[in-house]
């Protein structure tokens, strides 16, 4: 328990000291964030992104849109190596929807957002989270609390249990896709903390570091973690984005993107991981 409180103090201290929105990037799940963890940052509407991730054992493509300044919505399609797709001689295929809602923009206090992943899907990526973000110059700090498949550490009792006993238990079994399991939202005995930073070394390089609470091995059978930390770099220029990351001390993942700035105003500076972004004048 003392370790959990120390983590809270550490990440809250970082959150109160930090802030950069120009370095906003998408995580492996197509949501604006660090490597696997999300952030409370959004692109101004209208904007869209296509992100690609290649890791072990899953590979994923995600289409993300920002129809409103307060909403991030995405649809993903993944291939999970080593899992059999029933009736077919190929790896398991999965799809689902993600939503993130802006609760508060950054001001004197950090930005705040609430997210739901794998809505109406199988639950392989089912998670909910509350995240805060604050940016200062080249440093962007994120800190939050998570449920579901992003709750490896069980740091604290689930605060939603004090609202209703309905949140006491969570169905962790794989569901049939296409059904909305409302009973799982923000449910379970416990929650985990997460946090991370994006630091822009210069216009072409971003360093990322995060405390990653994704369940391992979990239903997707990730390699057992050797560390709770993931880190890596993005290398970017006007047309190409490449990313290399070492996740949880056990997995090396690579990202590469060809991006077209045809619809981006001249002299506009966007930073992103493994995404193609289309936006009009005035978006962030």
C-alpha positions in Angstrom: 0.0 0.0 0.0 2.9 2.4 0.8 4.2 1.7 -2.7 0.8 2.7 -4.2 0.7 6.0 -2.3 4.3 6.7 -3.4 3.3 6.2 -7.0 0.3 8.6 -6.6 2.6 11.3 -5.1 5.2 10.8 -7.8 2.8 11.2 -10.8 0.8 14.0 -9.2 4.0 16.0 -8.7 4.9 15.5 -12.4 1.4 16.4 -13.5 1.5 19.7 -11.6 4.8 20.6 -13.2 4.3 19.9 -16.8 2.7 20.7 -20.4 3.2 20.5 -24.4 0.4 19.9 -26.9 2.4 20.3 -30.1 3.9 16.8 -29.4 0.5 15.1 -29.3 0.9 11.5 -30.7 -1.2 8.4 -30.9 -0.5 5.3 -28.9 -0.6 1.7 -30.0 -4.4 1.6 -29.7 -5.1 4.6 -31.9 -5.8 7.0 -29.1 -3.8 10.1 -28.4 -1.3 9.1 -25.7 2.2 7.7 -25.1 3.0 4.1 -26.0 0.1 2.1 -24.6 -1.4 4.5 -22.1 -3.8 7.3 -23.2 -3.7 11.0 -22.6 -6.4 13.7 -22.0 -5.3 15.5 -25.3 -7.4 15.8 -28.4 -7.0 17.2 -31.9 -9.3 20.1 -32.7 -12.2 19.1 -35.0 -12.3 18.0 -37.7 -9.3 15.7 -37.8 -8.6 12.0 -38.5 -5.8 9.5 -38.1 -4.9 6.1 -39.3 -2.5 4.3 -37.0 -0.6 1.1 -37.5 1.1 -1.0 -34.8 3.2 -4.2 -35.1 4.0 -5.9 -31.9 3.8 -9.4 -30.3 1.5 -11.1 -30.4 -0.9 -8.5 -31.9 -0.8 -6.2 -34.9 -3.4 -3.5 -35.2 -4.8 -0.9 -37.6 -7.0 1.9 -36.2 -9.0 4.7 -37.8 -9.5 7.6 -35.4 -11.7 10.7 -36.0 -12.3 13.9 -34.0 -15.8 15.0 -35.1 -15.9 17.4 -32.1 -13.2 19.0 -30.1 -14.4 17.0 -27.1 -14.7 13.6 -28.7 -12.2 11.0 -30.0 -13.8 8.0 -31.7 -12.0 5.1 -33.3 -12.5 1.7 -34.9 -9.8 -0.9 -34.9 -9.0 -4.2 -36.6 -6.3 -6.5 -35.1 -4.7 -9.8 -35.9 -3.5 -11.8 -32.8 -0.7 -14.2 -33.7 -0.9 -17.6 -32.1 -4.7 -17.6 -31.6 -6.7 -19.7 -33.9 -9.6 -18.0 -35.9 -12.5 -20.5 -35.7 -13.1 -22.2 -39.0 -10.1 -20.6 -40.7 -6.4 -21.5 -41.0 -5.2 -18.1 -39.9 -4.5 -16.0 -36.8 -7.4 -14.6 -34.8 -9.0 -11.4 -36.1 -10.7 -8.9 -33.8 -12.4 -5.6 -34.1 -14.0 -3.0 -31.9 -14.7 0.6 -31.1 -13.1 3.1 -28.7 -14.4 6.4 -27.3 -12.7 9.2 -25.4 -14.5 12.2 -24.0 -12.9 15.5 -22.9 -14.1 16.5 -19.5 -11.9 19.5 -19.1 -9.4 21.4 -21.2 -6.0 22.4 -19.8 -5.9 25.7 -17.9 -4.5 26.4 -14.5 -5.1 22.7 -13.8 -4.5 19.6 -16.0 -6.8 18.5 -18.8 -9.1 15.6 -17.9 -10.7 12.9 -20.1 -12.6 9.7 -19.7 -12.2 6.7 -22.1 -13.9 3.4 -23.0 -12.0 0.9 -25.2 -13.3 -2.1 -27.1 -17.0 -1.1 -26.9 -19.2 -3.9 -28.3 -16.2 -6.0 -29.1 -14.9 -9.3 -27.7 -13.3 -7.7 -24.7 -9.7 -8.6 -25.6 -8.9 -4.8 -25.3 -11.8 -4.0 -22.9 -10.7 -1.2 -20.5 -12.0 2.1 -19.1 -9.9 4.9 -17.8 -9.8 8.4 -16.3 -6.7 10.4 -17.3 -5.2 13.9 -16.7 -2.6 15.6 -18.9 -0.6 18.8 -18.5 2.0 20.2 -20.8 4.9 22.7 -20.4 7.2 23.6 -23.3 8.7 20.3 -24.6 7.3 18.1 -21.9 3.9 16.4 -21.8 2.9 14.5 -18.6 0.0 12.1 -18.2 -1.4 10.4 -15.1 -4.5 8.3 -14.7 -6.4 5.3 -13.3 -7.6 2.3 -15.3 -10.0 -0.7 -15.2 -10.2 -3.9 -17.1 -7.3 -5.1 -19.3 -5.2 -2.1 -18.2 -5.4 -3.2 -14.5 -2.4 -5.5 -14.0 -1.3 -4.1 -10.6 -4.6 -3.8 -8.6 -3.2 -0.7 -6.8 -6.5 0.3 -5.1 -10.0 -0.9 -4.5 -12.3 0.2 -7.3 -13.8 3.6 -6.1 -17.0 2.8 -8.2 -17.8 0.1 -5.7 -18.7 2.8 -3.2 -21.4 4.0 -5.6 -23.1 0.7 -6.2 -22.4 -3.0 -5.5 -23.0 -3.6 -9.3 -19.4 -2.5 -9.8 -18.0 -5.3 -7.6 -17.4 -7.9 -10.2 -16.2 -7.8 -13.8 -16.6 -10.5 -16.4 -13.1 -11.1 -17.8 -14.1 -13.8 -20.3 -14.0 -13.2 -24.0 -17.4 -12.1 -25.3 -19.1 -12.5 -28.7 -18.4 -9.4 -30.8 -21.2 -7.0 -31.6 -22.8 -7.0 -28.1 -22.5 -4.1 -25.7 -21.6 -5.3 -22.2 -22.6 -2.3 -20.1 -22.2 -4.3 -16.9 -18.4 -4.3 -17.3 -17.9 -0.6 -17.5 -15.8 0.7 -14.6 -16.4 -2.6 -12.8 -14.0 -5.0 -10.9 -12.6 -5.3 -7.4 -9.6 -3.0 -8.1 -8.0 -0.3 -10.3 -4.4 0.4 -11.4 -2.5 3.6 -11.8 -0.7 4.6 -15.0 1.5 7.5 -16.0 3.9 8.6 -18.7 5.8 11.4 -20.5 6.4 12.6 -24.0 9.5 14.8 -24.4 10.3 16.5 -27.7 14.1 16.4 -28.0 13.9 18.5 -31.1 11.5 18.9 -34.1 12.4 15.4 -35.4 12.7 13.2 -32.3 10.3 12.5 -29.4 11.3 10.4 -26.4 8.5 8.4 -24.7 8.4 6.8 -21.2 5.5 5.2 -19.5 4.4 3.2 -16.5 2.3 0.5 -18.2 -0.4 -1.4 -16.3 -1.6 -3.6 -19.2 -2.4 -7.1 -18.0 0.3 -9.7 -18.9 0.0 -12.2 -20.2 -3.8 -11.6 -20.2 -6.3 -12.9 -22.8 -4.0 -11.7 -25.6 -1.0 -13.6 -24.0 1.6 -10.9 -24.0 5.0 -12.0 -22.8 5.5 -11.8 -19.1 6.7 -8.4 -18.1 10.3 -7.9 -16.9 9.6 -4.3 -16.1 6.6 -2.0 -15.6 8.2 0.6 -17.8 8.1 1.0 -21.6 10.2 3.5 -23.5 11.2 4.5 -27.0 11.5 7.1 -29.7 9.7 8.6 -32.6 11.7 9.9 -35.6 9.9 12.2 -37.9 10.1 14.5 -40.9 7.5 16.1 -43.1 6.6 12.8 -44.9 7.7 9.9 -42.7 7.3 8.8 -39.1 9.2 5.9 -37.6 8.9 4.6 -34.0 10.8 2.0 -32.1 9.7 1.0 -28.5 10.8 -1.5 -25.9 7.6 -2.5 -24.0 7.7 -3.8 -20.4 11.2 -5.0 -20.8 10.1 -7.9 -23.0 8.9 -6.8 -26.4 10.4 -4.7 -29.2 7.8 -3.0 -31.4 8.2 -1.0 -34.6 6.0 1.6 -36.2 6.4 3.3 -39.6 4.1 5.8 -41.4 4.1 7.5 -44.7 2.1 10.7 -44.2 0.9 13.3 -46.6 0.7 17.0 -45.6 -1.4 17.9 -48.6 -4.2 19.2 -46.4 -1.9 20.6 -43.7 -1.2 24.4 -43.9 2.4 25.3 -44.6 4.7 25.9 -41.6 2.3 23.9 -39.5 4.1 21.5 -37.1 2.4 18.2 -36.2 4.1 15.4 -34.3 2.6 11.9 -34.4 3.5 8.2 -33.9 2.6 5.8 -36.7 -0.3 7.9 -38.0 -1.5 9.6 -41.2 -3.3 12.8 -40.1 -5.7 14.8 -42.4 -6.9 18.1 -41.0 -7.9 21.5 -42.2 -6.7 25.1 -41.3 -7.0 25.7 -37.6 -6.8 22.2 -36.2 -4.3 21.1 -33.6 
